[in-house]
Amino acid sequence: MRHAADWTRKSTVSYYLEPMRQEDVPDVSRVERECFTNPWPQSAYRRELRNPANNHYLVLRHHIDHPTSRGGRSEGRGPLALLPFVRKPESTTATTDPIIGFAGMWVLFDEAHITTIGVLPQYRGKGLGELLLVEMFEEAIRRGAEWLTLEVRVSNEAAQALYRKYGFTRQGLRRRYYSDNGEDAYIMWSPSLRTPEFNERFDRLRTALRERLRDDLAPAGKPPSNEVAS
């Protein structure tokens, strides 16, 4: 058995989710401009954030914990450094950790509509867009929605593949939906979020994603996932 003390002096990379706040809007807007050619105006986000009963918006932050010569951990964010994978800090203390992604949706009665998901290009391919999608599912379920829907560019095959992985199917087409180039959008709908079949599939996919994030973000020298860190 290897112990956590064997690797605490390594730098630890973490990604974590927080509710989007009004003060995050300028950074979210900056990230969105790097992700999309038709970003929302900042006023749209500020308007959305004033109605949390019907909206859910998150930011994804990147944190690197640099060990110090005292005790092997940096000071400041406390328990964040102990978790080299995703967490939602309870603290409301302001952070300088950069925003690298965001997501949002509307919720009305039994339908939830994903309005946006974005991750900076240099952070793609790490499962972080999938993480944001999983959180949208979880919040939709928490709020009692039965269906999740979204629009996606017809040319965005990578996003469509991710959505199909979680059971979305194409149910319609919006002609010239995107104002930047007049591209069409597929309308995609999830299966019912209330069926045992969906919940079994979702639990399996969510578990696999968490294991991927944990293993990918573990610092050098960390015990493999099948060993106990005491």
N, CA and C of each residue as an Amber inpcrd file, in Angstrom:
protein
   690
   0.8460000  -1.1950000   0.0000000   0.0000000   0.0000000   0.0000000
   0.8800000   1.2430000   0.0000000   0.5230000   2.2220000  -0.8330000
   1.2180000   3.4970000  -0.8350000   0.3280000   4.5330000  -0.2130000
   0.9200000   5.5660000   0.3490000   0.1820000   6.5650000   1.0970000
   0.1660000   7.8940000   0.3650000  -0.8710000   8.6830000   0.6500000
  -0.9980000   9.9940000   0.0150000   0.2150000  10.8590000   0.2750000
   0.8520000  10.6840000   1.4220000   2.0220000  11.4980000   1.7640000
   3.1590000  11.2880000   0.7820000   3.1340000  10.1470000   0.0430000
   4.1870000   9.8710000  -0.9210000   4.1520000  10.8330000  -2.0990000
   2.9860000  11.5040000  -2.3440000   2.8810000  12.3060000  -3.5680000
   2.3610000  13.7080000  -3.3320000   2.1960000  14.1330000  -2.0920000
   1.6280000  15.4550000  -1.8610000   2.5530000  16.5810000  -2.2730000
   3.8350000  16.2970000  -2.5020000   4.7420000  17.3670000  -2.9010000
   4.7140000  17.6010000  -4.4080000   3.9190000  16.8470000  -5.1140000
   3.7690000  17.0810000  -6.5520000   2.7250000  18.1660000  -6.7930000
   2.9090000  18.9270000  -7.8530000   1.8840000  19.8940000  -8.2250000
   0.6170000  19.1520000  -8.6330000  -0.5240000  19.6940000  -8.2440000
  -1.8030000  19.0510000  -8.5070000  -2.6740000  19.9680000  -9.3530000
  -3.1710000  19.4370000 -10.4590000  -4.0880000  20.1660000 -11.3300000
  -5.5080000  19.7780000 -10.9700000  -6.3780000  20.7540000 -10.8370000
  -7.7810000  20.4880000 -10.5430000  -8.6620000  21.3280000 -11.4530000
  -9.8170000  20.7950000 -11.7700000 -10.8730000  21.5490000 -12.4310000
 -12.0800000  21.4900000 -11.5250000 -12.7760000  22.5840000 -11.3920000
 -13.9530000  22.5590000 -10.5340000 -15.0100000  23.5070000 -11.0820000
 -16.2480000  23.2370000 -10.6720000 -17.4100000  23.9740000 -11.1410000
 -17.9270000  24.8930000 -10.0590000 -18.3790000  26.0670000 -10.4720000
 -19.0160000  27.0100000  -9.5610000 -20.2090000  27.6460000 -10.2710000
 -21.1960000  28.1090000  -9.5080000 -22.2710000  28.8960000 -10.1310000
 -21.6970000  30.1570000 -10.7740000 -22.1830000  30.5130000 -11.9450000
 -21.7570000  31.7550000 -12.5780000 -22.3420000  32.9260000 -11.8070000
 -21.5110000  33.9450000 -11.5650000 -21.9350000  35.1470000 -10.8610000
 -21.8180000  36.3510000 -11.7960000 -22.4470000  37.4330000 -11.3880000
 -22.3850000  38.6360000 -12.2130000 -20.9420000  39.0670000 -12.4710000
 -20.0880000  38.9270000 -11.4630000 -18.6970000  39.3600000 -11.6300000
 -17.9070000  38.4480000 -12.5720000 -18.4600000  37.2800000 -12.9060000
 -17.7890000  36.3740000 -13.8430000 -18.0700000  36.7320000 -15.2980000
 -19.0730000  37.5480000 -15.5460000 -19.5470000  37.7640000 -16.9200000
 -18.4500000  38.2590000 -17.8580000 -17.5980000  39.2330000 -17.4930000
 -16.5530000  39.6450000 -18.4420000 -15.6220000  38.5080000 -18.8450000
 -15.2380000  37.6540000 -17.8790000 -14.3690000  36.5260000 -18.2110000
 -15.1010000  35.4910000 -19.0480000 -16.3560000  35.2430000 -18.7340000
 -17.1470000  34.3130000 -19.5420000 -17.2430000  34.8240000 -20.9750000
 -17.4630000  36.1110000 -21.1220000 -17.5560000  36.7030000 -22.4570000
 -16.2440000  36.5430000 -23.2190000 -15.1320000  36.7310000 -22.5230000
 -13.8150000  36.5430000 -23.1650000 -13.6460000  35.1080000 -23.6420000
 -13.9820000  34.1500000 -22.7820000 -13.8690000  32.7360000 -23.1590000
 -14.7970000  32.4240000 -24.3200000 -16.0120000  32.9520000 -24.2840000
 -16.9800000  32.6560000 -25.3300000 -16.4920000  33.1600000 -26.6860000
 -15.8320000  34.3120000 -26.7060000 -15.3200000  34.8240000 -27.9800000
 -14.2650000  33.9080000 -28.5830000 -13.5480000  33.1670000 -27.7180000
 -12.5670000  32.2130000 -28.2150000 -13.2140000  30.9070000 -28.6530000
 -14.4140000  30.6530000 -28.1740000 -15.1120000  29.4020000 -28.4850000
 -16.0230000  29.5160000 -29.6980000 -16.6970000  30.6740000 -29.8420000
 -17.7600000  30.8010000 -30.8340000 -17.5890000  32.0780000 -31.6510000
 -18.1120000  32.0290000 -32.8610000 -18.0650000  33.2110000 -33.7200000
 -19.2950000  34.0920000 -33.5600000 -20.2680000  33.6330000 -32.7790000
 -21.4770000  34.4440000 -32.5510000 -21.7740000  34.5290000 -31.0510000
 -20.8640000  35.1370000 -30.2680000 -21.0470000  35.1630000 -28.8090000
 -22.2370000  36.0210000 -28.3940000 -22.7580000  35.6990000 -27.2260000
 -23.8100000  36.5230000 -26.6370000 -23.2250000  37.8450000 -26.1660000
 -24.0230000  38.9110000 -26.1390000 -23.5730000  40.1380000 -25.4570000
 -23.5610000  39.9020000 -23.9520000 -22.7220000  40.6410000 -23.2510000
 -22.6530000  40.4810000 -21.8040000 -23.9950000  40.7580000 -21.1430000
 -24.7730000  41.6500000 -21.7270000 -26.0710000  41.9800000 -21.1420000
 -26.9950000  40.7560000 -21.0980000 -26.8390000  39.8330000 -22.0520000
 -27.6820000  38.6360000 -22.0630000 -27.3700000  37.7600000 -20.8540000
 -26.0860000  37.5720000 -20.5480000 -25.7360000  36.7940000 -19.3690000
 -26.2140000  37.4740000 -18.0940000 -26.0470000  38.7800000 -18.0310000
 -26.4760000  39.4950000 -16.8160000 -27.9930000  39.3510000 -16.6230000
 -28.7240000  39.3800000 -17.7070000 -30.1780000  39.2000000 -17.6210000
 -30.5150000  37.7800000 -17.1690000 -29.8500000  36.7970000 -17.7240000
 -30.1110000  35.4090000 -17.3520000 -29.8330000  35.1680000 -15.8600000
 -28.7520000  35.7420000 -15.3680000 -28.3560000  35.4970000 -13.9790000
 -29.3130000  36.1390000 -12.9760000 -30.1370000  37.0510000 -13.4310000
 -31.1180000  37.6660000 -12.5270000 -32.3630000  36.7920000 -12.3460000
 -32.4120000  35.6550000 -13.0340000 -33.5800000  34.7920000 -12.9460000
 -33.1620000  33.3460000 -12.6400000 -32.5400000  33.1120000 -11.4860000
 -32.0360000  31.7650000 -11.1880000 -33.1290000  30.7170000 -11.0330000
 -34.3520000  31.1230000 -10.7690000 -35.4250000  30.1380000 -10.6240000
 -35.6690000  29.3800000 -11.9190000 -35.4030000  30.0160000 -13.0620000
 -35.6400000  29.3750000 -14.3510000 -34.3710000  29.1310000 -15.1570000
 -33.2190000  29.4760000 -14.5960000 -31.9600000  29.3280000 -15.3110000
 -30.9250000  28.6400000 -14.4360000 -29.9140000  28.0770000 -15.0810000
 -28.8010000  27.4530000 -14.3540000 -27.5440000  27.6840000 -15.1750000
 -26.6120000  28.4790000 -14.6450000 -25.3770000  28.8040000 -15.3610000
 -24.1750000  28.5070000 -14.4730000 -23.1580000  27.8840000 -15.0700000
 -21.9640000  27.4570000 -14.3490000 -20.7110000  27.9590000 -15.0540000
 -19.6430000  28.0780000 -14.2740000 -18.3160000  28.2790000 -14.8530000
 -17.4300000  27.1160000 -14.4330000 -16.4870000  26.7960000 -15.3010000
 -15.4880000  25.7660000 -15.0510000 -14.1510000  26.4590000 -14.8720000
 -13.5140000  26.1960000 -13.7340000 -12.2370000  26.8540000 -13.4280000
 -11.0960000  25.8390000 -13.4010000  -9.9030000  26.3590000 -13.6640000
  -8.6690000  25.5700000 -13.6820000  -7.7980000  26.0300000 -12.5150000
  -7.3910000  25.0740000 -11.7050000  -6.5550000  25.3910000 -10.5510000
  -5.3190000  24.5090000 -10.5610000  -4.1620000  25.0930000 -10.3100000
  -2.9300000  24.3210000 -10.1100000  -2.4400000  24.6060000  -8.7010000
  -2.3230000  23.5640000  -7.9070000  -1.8230000  23.6880000  -6.5500000
  -0.3310000  23.4200000  -6.5710000   0.4580000  24.4430000  -6.2160000
   1.9060000  24.3020000  -6.1770000   2.3520000  24.0390000  -4.7580000
   3.0410000  22.9240000  -4.5000000   3.4700000  22.6210000  -3.1350000
   4.4920000  23.6170000  -2.6400000   4.4950000  23.8360000  -1.3420000
   5.4800000  24.6900000  -0.7000000   6.4610000  23.8130000   0.0460000
   7.4350000  24.4170000   0.6140000   8.4210000  23.6550000   1.3890000
   7.8790000  23.2680000   2.7420000   6.6980000  23.7910000   3.1320000
   6.1270000  23.4730000   4.4290000   4.8980000  22.6020000   4.2360000
   5.0330000  21.3120000   4.5100000   3.8800000  20.4280000   4.5020000
   3.4660000  19.9570000   3.1300000   4.0840000  20.4550000   2.0670000
   3.8260000  19.9110000   0.7590000   2.6170000  20.4680000   0.0390000
   1.9140000  21.4420000   0.6180000   0.7510000  21.9880000  -0.0830000
   0.8120000  23.5010000  -0.0510000   0.2910000  24.1230000  -1.0800000
   0.2180000  25.5790000  -1.0770000  -0.9160000  26.0130000  -0.1810000
  -0.8330000  27.2500000   0.2840000  -1.8760000  27.7870000   1.1380000
  -2.8950000  28.5200000   0.2720000  -4.0750000  28.7500000   0.8140000
  -5.0530000  29.5590000   0.0960000  -6.3590000  28.8340000  -0.0960000
  -6.4250000  27.8610000  -1.0430000  -7.6860000  27.2200000  -1.3680000
  -7.9970000  26.0190000  -0.4710000  -7.0950000  25.6600000   0.4470000
  -7.3770000  24.6190000   1.4210000  -7.6160000  23.2710000   0.7700000
  -8.8010000  22.6560000   1.0150000  -9.0140000  21.2730000   0.6030000
  -9.0400000  21.0430000  -0.8910000  -9.1150000  22.1020000  -1.6850000
  -9.0870000  21.9220000  -3.1290000  -7.8660000  21.1390000  -3.5590000
  -6.7090000  21.4150000  -2.9170000  -5.4620000  20.7730000  -3.3200000
  -5.4650000  19.2760000  -3.0480000  -6.3490000  18.8050000  -2.1890000
  -6.3740000  17.3960000  -1.8500000  -7.1050000  16.5690000  -2.8940000
  -7.8050000  17.2170000  -3.8210000  -8.6390000  16.4950000  -4.7650000
  -8.1870000  16.7900000  -6.1920000  -7.4250000  15.8960000  -6.8090000
  -6.9620000  16.1510000  -8.1760000  -8.0210000  15.8060000  -9.2090000
  -9.2620000  16.1310000  -8.9270000 -10.3510000  15.9340000  -9.8650000
 -11.4330000  16.9510000  -9.5570000 -12.5690000  16.8160000 -10.1630000
 -13.5870000  17.8570000 -10.1170000 -14.2510000  17.9350000  -8.7500000
 -14.4900000  19.1250000  -8.2890000 -15.2700000  19.3340000  -7.0790000
 -15.9770000  20.6690000  -7.1840000 -16.9680000  20.8840000  -6.3260000
 -17.6500000  22.1610000  -6.2230000 -17.3220000  22.7390000  -4.8610000
 -16.4530000  23.7160000  -4.7780000 -16.1180000  24.2760000  -3.4760000
 -17.3260000  24.9540000  -2.8550000 -17.4520000  24.8210000  -1.5510000
 -18.5510000  25.4730000  -0.8510000 -18.2230000  26.9340000  -0.5420000
 -16.9420000  27.2670000  -0.5460000 -16.5230000  28.6110000  -0.1740000
 -17.0100000  29.6340000  -1.1940000 -17.3790000  30.8140000  -0.7040000
 -17.7600000  31.9220000  -1.5910000 -16.6100000  32.9170000  -1.7530000
 -15.4270000  32.5630000  -1.2480000 -14.2720000  33.4390000  -1.3590000
 -13.9000000  33.6430000  -2.8240000 -13.5820000  34.8820000  -3.1750000
 -13.2010000  35.1860000  -4.5480000 -11.9570000  34.4020000  -4.9310000
 -11.8590000  34.0090000  -6.1790000 -10.7270000  33.2250000  -6.6550000
 -10.1040000  33.8990000  -7.8630000  -8.8200000  33.6370000  -8.0530000
  -8.1420000  34.0970000  -9.2580000  -7.9640000  32.9540000 -10.2470000
  -8.4590000  31.7670000  -9.9260000  -8.3730000  30.6460000 -10.8560000
  -9.1230000  30.9990000 -12.1340000  -8.5160000  30.8170000 -13.2940000
  -9.1390000  31.2780000 -14.5410000 -10.3430000  30.4410000 -14.9400000
 -11.3040000  31.0960000 -15.5550000 -12.4430000  30.4140000 -16.1490000
 -12.0170000  29.8710000 -17.5060000 -12.2410000  28.5760000 -17.7140000
 -11.8560000  27.9430000 -18.9820000 -13.0590000  27.3540000 -19.7180000
 -14.2350000  27.4130000 -19.0780000 -15.4260000  26.8900000 -19.7170000
 -16.6700000  27.3590000 -18.9940000 -17.8240000  27.0950000 -19.5950000
 -19.0840000  27.5630000 -19.0100000 -20.2160000  26.7730000 -19.6460000
 -21.3540000  26.8090000 -19.0090000 -22.5430000  26.1570000 -19.5620000
 -23.7700000  26.7770000 -18.9320000 -24.8950000  26.6710000 -19.6340000
 -26.1350000  27.2030000 -19.0900000 -27.3500000  26.5650000 -19.7220000
 -28.4600000  26.6770000 -19.0100000 -29.7180000  26.1640000 -19.5580000
 -30.8880000  26.9000000 -18.9410000 -32.0280000  26.8070000 -19.6300000
 -33.3040000  27.2710000 -19.1200000 -34.1000000  26.0550000 -18.6440000
 -34.9030000  26.2330000 -17.6340000 -35.7680000  25.1630000 -17.1450000
 -37.1830000  25.7140000 -17.0160000 -38.1200000  25.0740000 -17.6910000
 -39.5080000  25.5180000 -17.6500000 -40.4090000  24.2870000 -17.6270000
 -41.1290000  24.1210000 -16.5300000 -42.0200000  22.9780000 -16.3340000
 -41.2070000  21.6830000 -16.4550000 -41.5470000  20.8190000 -17.4100000
 -40.8610000  19.5300000 -17.4870000 -39.7910000  19.4980000 -18.5720000
 -39.4030000  20.6750000 -19.0980000 -38.3780000  20.7350000 -20.1330000
 -37.2090000  21.5940000 -19.6870000 -36.0100000  21.1420000 -20.0110000
 -34.7970000  21.9240000 -19.7910000 -34.1130000  22.1040000 -21.1460000
 -33.6880000  23.3250000 -21.4360000 -33.1220000  23.6660000 -22.7400000
 -31.7080000  24.1720000 -22.5200000 -30.7180000  23.3970000 -22.9830000
 -29.3270000  23.8330000 -22.8790000 -29.1000000  24.9680000 -23.8690000
 -28.6770000  26.1000000 -23.3580000 -28.4860000  27.2790000 -24.2030000
 -27.0500000  27.4160000 -24.6900000 -26.0870000  26.9240000 -23.9090000
 -24.6910000  27.1020000 -24.2890000 -23.7980000  26.1540000 -23.5090000
 -22.7800000  25.6390000 -24.1700000 -21.6830000  24.9020000 -23.5330000
 -20.4210000  25.2800000 -24.2870000 -19.4010000  25.7250000 -23.5670000
 -18.1540000  26.0910000 -24.2310000 -16.9510000  25.7830000 -23.3690000
 -15.8730000  25.3170000 -23.9970000 -14.5910000  25.0700000 -23.3340000
 -13.5070000  25.6530000 -24.2340000 -12.5480000  26.3450000 -23.6420000
 -11.4580000  26.9150000 -24.4310000 -10.8040000  25.8510000 -25.3060000
 -10.4290000  26.2080000 -26.5340000  -9.8770000  25.2050000 -27.4570000
  -8.7180000  24.3990000 -26.8850000  -7.8360000  25.0480000 -26.1220000
  -6.6600000  24.3340000 -25.6250000  -6.9810000  23.3330000 -24.5160000
  -8.2110000  23.3610000 -24.0010000  -8.6070000  22.4190000 -22.9550000
  -9.5540000  21.3480000 -23.4800000  -9.8000000  21.3100000 -24.7510000
 -10.7240000  20.3220000 -25.2960000 -10.0450000  18.9550000 -25.3850000
 -10.8640000  17.9230000 -25.4790000 -10.3400000  16.5640000 -25.5420000
 -10.0120000  15.9640000 -24.1950000 -10.3590000  16.6590000 -23.1090000
 -10.0680000  16.1840000 -21.7610000 -11.3160000  15.7080000 -21.0200000
 -12.4580000  15.7280000 -21.6740000 -13.7000000  15.3400000 -21.0120000
 -14.3900000  16.4720000 -20.2890000 -13.9140000  17.7020000 -20.4540000
 -14.4700000  18.8200000 -19.6900000 -15.8070000  19.2980000 -20.2730000
 -15.9530000  19.2530000 -21.5880000 -17.2590000  19.5510000 -22.1650000
 -18.2900000  18.5180000 -21.7310000 -17.8740000  17.2660000 -21.6680000
 -18.7680000  16.2070000 -21.1840000 -19.1320000  16.4400000 -19.7270000
 -18.1650000  16.8840000 -18.9300000 -18.4420000  17.2100000 -17.5300000
 -19.5430000  18.2580000 -17.4120000 -19.4600000  19.3020000 -18.2240000
 -20.4870000  20.3440000 -18.1930000 -21.8440000  19.7900000 -18.6210000
 -21.8460000  18.9320000 -19.6230000 -23.1040000  18.3170000 -20.0550000
 -23.6990000  17.4670000 -18.9320000 -22.8700000  16.6850000 -18.2530000
 -23.3460000  15.8590000 -17.1380000 -23.9700000  16.7220000 -16.0530000
 -23.3600000  17.8610000 -15.7760000 -23.9240000  18.7470000 -14.7550000
 -25.2700000  19.3040000 -15.1930000 -25.4350000  19.5800000 -16.4850000
 -26.7360000  20.0400000 -16.9730000 -27.7960000  18.9570000 -16.7680000
 -27.4350000  17.7190000 -17.0670000 -28.3610000  16.6110000 -16.8100000
 -28.7130000  16.5360000 -15.3240000 -27.7000000  16.6060000 -14.4720000
 -27.9530000  16.4670000 -13.0340000 -28.8730000  17.5630000 -12.5160000
 -28.6460000  18.7960000 -12.9770000 -29.4860000  19.8940000 -12.5110000
 -30.9080000  19.7730000 -13.0700000 -31.0230000  19.3460000 -14.3240000
 -32.3590000  19.1390000 -14.9030000 -33.1310000  18.0990000 -14.0970000
 -32.4570000  17.0330000 -13.7050000 -33.0990000  15.9990000 -12.8960000
 -33.4770000  16.5460000 -11.5240000 -32.5710000  17.3120000 -10.9150000
 -32.8570000  17.8900000  -9.5990000 -34.0870000  18.7970000  -9.6380000
 -34.2870000  19.4640000 -10.7730000 -35.4140000  20.4000000 -10.8820000
 -36.6900000  19.7430000 -11.4110000 -36.6480000  18.4430000 -11.6050000
 -37.8520000  17.7230000 -11.9840000 -38.1680000  17.7160000 -13.4590000
 -37.2240000  18.1280000 -14.3120000 -37.4740000  18.1080000 -15.7610000
 -37.4920000  16.6720000 -16.2680000 -38.2630000  16.4400000 -17.2900000
 -38.2980000  15.1090000 -17.8970000 -37.4810000  15.0390000 -19.1740000
 -37.2890000  16.1750000 -19.8340000 -36.6160000  16.1830000 -21.1280000
 -35.5270000  17.2480000 -21.1400000 -34.4930000  16.9890000 -21.9040000
 -33.4290000  17.9580000 -22.1280000 -33.3120000  18.1430000 -23.6370000
 -33.2360000  19.3970000 -24.0760000 -33.1490000  19.6750000 -25.5030000
 -32.0770000  20.7250000 -25.7690000 -31.6250000  20.7900000 -27.0110000
 -30.5890000  21.7510000 -27.4010000 -30.5620000  21.8620000 -28.9170000
 -29.8690000  22.8940000 -29.4000000 -29.5760000  23.0430000 -30.8180000
 -28.0760000  22.8670000 -31.0250000 -27.6900000  22.3140000 -32.1560000
 -26.2790000  22.1100000 -32.4710000 -26.0760000  22.3220000 -33.9630000
 -24.9550000  22.9250000 -34.3190000 -24.6560000  23.1440000 -35.7340000
 -24.6260000  21.8070000 -36.4900000 -25.1350000  21.8100000 -37.6960000
 -25.1230000  20.5770000 -38.4840000 -23.6900000  20.1320000 -38.7890000
 -22.7440000  21.0570000 -38.7800000 -21.3490000  20.7080000 -39.0710000
 -20.5700000  20.2640000 -37.8370000 -21.1480000  20.4160000 -36.6560000
 -20.4130000  20.1090000 -35.4240000 -20.5910000  18.6340000 -35.0700000
 -19.8710000  17.7870000 -35.7750000 -20.0340000  16.3470000 -35.6050000
 -19.5160000  15.8690000 -34.2540000 -18.4860000  16.5170000 -33.7110000
 -17.9490000  16.0920000 -32.4150000 -18.9860000  16.2890000 -31.3130000
 -19.6470000  17.4540000 -31.3230000 -20.6750000  17.7060000 -30.3140000
 -21.8470000  16.7510000 -30.4860000 -22.2350000  16.5030000 -31.7250000
 -23.3480000  15.5870000 -31.9640000 -23.0300000  14.1860000 -31.4460000
 -21.7820000  13.7530000 -31.6150000 -21.3870000  12.4260000 -31.1290000
 -21.4970000  12.3560000 -29.6140000 -21.0900000  13.4270000 -28.9300000
 -21.2090000  13.4620000 -27.4720000 -22.6680000  13.3950000 -27.0580000
 -23.5130000  14.1580000 -27.7250000 -24.9260000  14.1680000 -27.3600000
 -25.5810000  12.8000000 -27.6230000 -25.2210000  12.1690000 -28.7280000
 -25.7650000  10.8370000 -28.9960000 -25.3230000   9.8340000 -27.9380000
 -24.1060000   9.9940000 -27.4410000 -23.6000000   9.1150000 -26.3830000
 -24.5270000   9.1160000 -25.1810000 -25.1500000  10.2720000 -24.9030000
 -26.0490000  10.3970000 -23.7620000 -27.5140000  10.2260000 -24.1570000
 -27.7460000   9.7140000 -25.3520000 -29.1000000   9.3450000 -25.7430000
 -29.8630000  10.3730000 -26.5390000 -29.2620000  11.5440000 -26.8280000
 -29.9610000  12.5400000 -27.6460000 -30.1930000  12.0020000 -29.0520000
 -31.3150000  12.3670000 -29.6220000 -31.6110000  12.0510000 -31.0150000
 -32.0690000  13.3150000 -31.7330000 -31.8720000  13.3590000 -33.0500000
 -32.3080000  14.5090000 -33.8430000 -33.8020000  14.4460000 -34.0430000
 -34.4550000  15.5720000 -33.7210000 -35.9090000  15.6220000 -33.8040000
 -36.4120000  16.7510000 -34.6940000 -35.4970000  17.5230000 -35.2750000
 -35.9320000  18.6180000 -36.1290000 -34.7520000  19.4060000 -36.6480000
 -35.0530000  20.4370000 -37.4320000 -34.0280000  21.2800000 -38.0410000
 -34.4840000  22.7230000 -37.9980000 -33.6020000  23.6020000 -37.5660000
 -33.8710000  25.0440000 -37.6160000 -33.0280000  25.6300000 -38.7510000
 -33.6960000  26.0980000 -39.7720000 -33.0040000  26.6430000 -40.9340000
 -32.3280000  27.9620000 -40.5960000 -31.0710000  28.1040000 -41.0440000
 -30.2960000  29.3470000 -40.9040000 -30.3550000  29.8680000 -39.4570000
 -30.1840000  28.9610000 -38.5200000 -30.3160000  29.3010000 -37.0970000
 -29.1660000  30.1790000 -36.6010000 -27.9610000  29.9580000 -37.1500000
 -26.7800000  30.6830000 -36.6610000 -26.5400000  31.9300000 -37.5010000
 -26.5260000  33.0660000 -36.8040000 -26.5000000  34.3520000 -37.5000000
 -25.1580000  34.6580000 -38.1440000 -24.0700000  34.0300000 -37.6780000
 -22.7550000  34.3820000 -38.2120000 -22.5510000  33.8950000 -39.6380000
 -23.0920000  32.7080000 -39.9540000 -22.9070000  32.1830000 -41.3040000
 -24.1710000  31.5720000 -41.9040000 -25.2930000  31.7160000 -41.2120000
 -26.5420000  31.1900000 -41.7310000 -26.6600000  29.6820000 -41.7010000
 -25.8150000  29.0320000 -40.8940000 -25.8310000  27.5660000 -40.8330000
 -27.0920000  27.0580000 -40.1390000 -27.5580000  25.8970000 -40.5930000
 -28.7050000  25.2540000 -39.9600000 -28.2940000  24.6210000 -38.6240000
 -29.3030000  24.3710000 -37.7870000 -29.0850000  23.6930000 -36.5060000
 -29.9980000  22.4860000 -36.4140000 -29.4440000  21.3880000 -35.9440000
 -30.2780000  20.2470000 -35.5780000 -30.8940000  20.5100000 -34.2090000
 -32.1520000  20.1310000 -34.0540000 -32.8000000  20.1470000 -32.7450000
 -32.6850000  18.7330000 -32.1930000 -32.0810000  18.5870000 -31.0270000
 -31.8730000  17.2720000 -30.4330000 -32.5850000  17.2060000 -29.0830000
 -33.1470000  16.0350000 -28.8080000 -33.8560000  15.8010000 -27.5550000
 -33.3000000  14.5630000 -26.8710000 -33.2510000  14.6460000 -25.5580000
 -32.8490000  13.4830000 -24.7700000 -34.0110000  12.5030000 -24.6560000
 -33.7250000  11.2690000 -24.2360000 -34.8250000  10.4040000 -23.8080000
 -35.4020000  10.9240000 -22.4950000 -36.4770000  10.3540000 -22.0500000
 -37.0520000  10.7400000 -20.7640000 -36.0230000  10.5270000 -19.6520000
 -35.8640000  11.5440000 -18.8190000 -34.9080000  11.4540000 -17.7160000
 -35.4600000  10.6550000 -16.5390000 -36.6770000  10.1870000 -16.6560000
 -37.3410000   9.5290000 -15.5350000 -37.4000000   8.0120000 -15.6570000
 -36.8430000   7.4650000 -16.7280000 -36.9370000   6.0210000 -16.9180000
 -35.7450000   5.3130000 -16.2690000 -35.9370000   4.0850000 -15.7920000
 -34.8100000   3.3180000 -15.2430000 -33.7090000   3.1040000 -16.2710000
 -34.0890000   2.9200000 -17.5440000 -33.0910000   2.6860000 -18.5840000
 -32.1610000   3.8860000 -18.7400000 -32.7440000   5.1060000 -18.7640000
 -31.9000000   6.2830000 -18.8760000 -31.0080000   6.4300000 -17.6500000
 -31.5640000   6.2600000 -16.4660000 -30.7830000   6.4640000 -15.2510000
 -29.6470000   5.4630000 -15.1220000 -29.8530000   4.2310000 -15.5410000
 -28.7710000   3.2540000 -15.5270000 -27.6610000   3.6590000 -16.4990000
 -28.0540000   4.0930000 -17.6870000 -27.0610000   4.5220000 -18.6760000
 -26.3170000   5.7640000 -18.2000000 -27.0510000   6.7200000 -17.6550000
 -26.4330000   7.9520000 -17.1920000 -25.4580000   7.6700000 -16.0550000
 -25.8320000   6.8430000 -15.0990000 -24.9350000   6.5100000 -13.9880000
 -23.6570000   5.8560000 -14.4980000 -23.7860000   4.9920000 -15.4790000
 -22.6040000   4.3130000 -16.0250000 -21.6710000   5.3090000 -16.7140000
 -22.2410000   6.2010000 -17.5210000 -21.4250000   7.1930000 -18.2250000
 -20.7960000   8.1830000 -17.2580000 -21.5530000   8.6160000 -16.2630000
 -21.0270000   9.5640000 -15.2780000 -19.8770000   8.9450000 -14.4960000
 -20.0060000   7.7090000 -14.1010000 -18.9360000   7.0280000 -13.3690000
 -17.6810000   6.9110000 -14.2280000 -17.8550000   6.5460000 -15.4950000
 -16.7040000   6.4220000 -16.3870000 -16.0070000   7.7650000 -16.5730000
 -16.7760000   8.8450000 -16.6670000 -16.1770000  10.1720000 -16.8180000
 -15.3920000  10.5470000 -15.5760000 -15.9510000  10.3060000 -14.3970000
 -15.2500000  10.6500000 -13.1600000 -13.9370000   9.8750000 -13.0460000
 -13.9560000   8.6100000 -13.4310000 -12.7280000   7.8210000 -13.3790000
 -11.7030000   8.3630000 -14.3640000 -12.1600000   8.7560000 -15.5380000
 -11.2370000   9.3330000 -16.5240000 -10.5980000  10.6180000 -15.9980000
 -11.4210000  11.4980000 -15.4400000 -10.8930000  12.7580000 -14.9220000
  -9.9240000  12.5100000 -13.7740000 -10.2790000  11.6150000 -12.8800000
  -9.4040000  11.3230000 -11.7490000  -8.0630000  10.7870000 -12.2180000
  -8.0900000   9.8400000 -13.1580000  -6.8480000   9.2360000 -13.6170000
  -6.0220000  10.1980000 -14.4520000  -6.6830000  11.0040000 -15.3030000
  -5.9480000  11.9440000 -16.1530000  -5.3040000  13.0550000 -15.3520000
  -5.9500000  13.4620000 -14.2490000  -5.4660000  14.6190000 -13.5000000
  -4.5860000  14.2330000 -12.3190000  -4.4290000  12.9490000 -12.0490000
  -3.6010000  12.5380000 -10.9170000  -2.1670000  12.9720000 -11.1470000
  -1.5160000  13.5750000 -10.1240000  -0.1280000  13.9860000 -10.2800000
   0.7900000  12.7930000 -10.3700000   1.9650000  13.0040000 -10.9460000
   2.9480000  11.9290000 -11.0360000   3.2440000  11.3880000  -9.6450000
   3.2490000  10.0820000  -9.5260000   3.5250000   9.4850000  -8.2250000
   2.2860000   9.1730000  -7.4340000   1.1050000   9.5670000  -7.9310000
  -0.1330000   9.2710000  -7.2100000  -0.4140000   7.7810000  -7.2720000
  -0.9700000   7.1900000  -6.1970000  -1.3090000   5.7710000  -6.2490000
  -2.3320000   5.5030000  -7.3390000  -2.2320000   4.3830000  -8.0790000
  -3.2680000   4.0410000  -9.0500000  -4.6200000   3.9580000  -8.3820000
  -5.6810000   4.0590000  -9.2070000  -7.0150000   4.1680000  -8.6560000
  -7.4520000   2.9280000  -7.9010000  -6.7870000   1.7760000  -8.1020000
  -7.1720000   0.5750000  -7.3790000  -6.4040000   0.3860000  -6.0890000
  -5.6080000   1.3850000  -5.6860000  -4.9000000   1.3350000  -4.4230000
  -5.5350000   2.3190000  -3.4630000  -5.3590000   2.0940000  -2.1840000
  -5.9420000   2.9390000  -1.1570000  -4.9290000   3.9980000  -0.7540000
  -5.3870000   5.2490000  -0.7640000  -4.5420000   6.3530000  -0.2700000
  -5.0250000   6.7060000   1.1110000  -4.2810000   6.3970000   2.1020000
  -4.7290000   6.6330000   3.4800000  -3.9840000   7.8050000   4.0990000
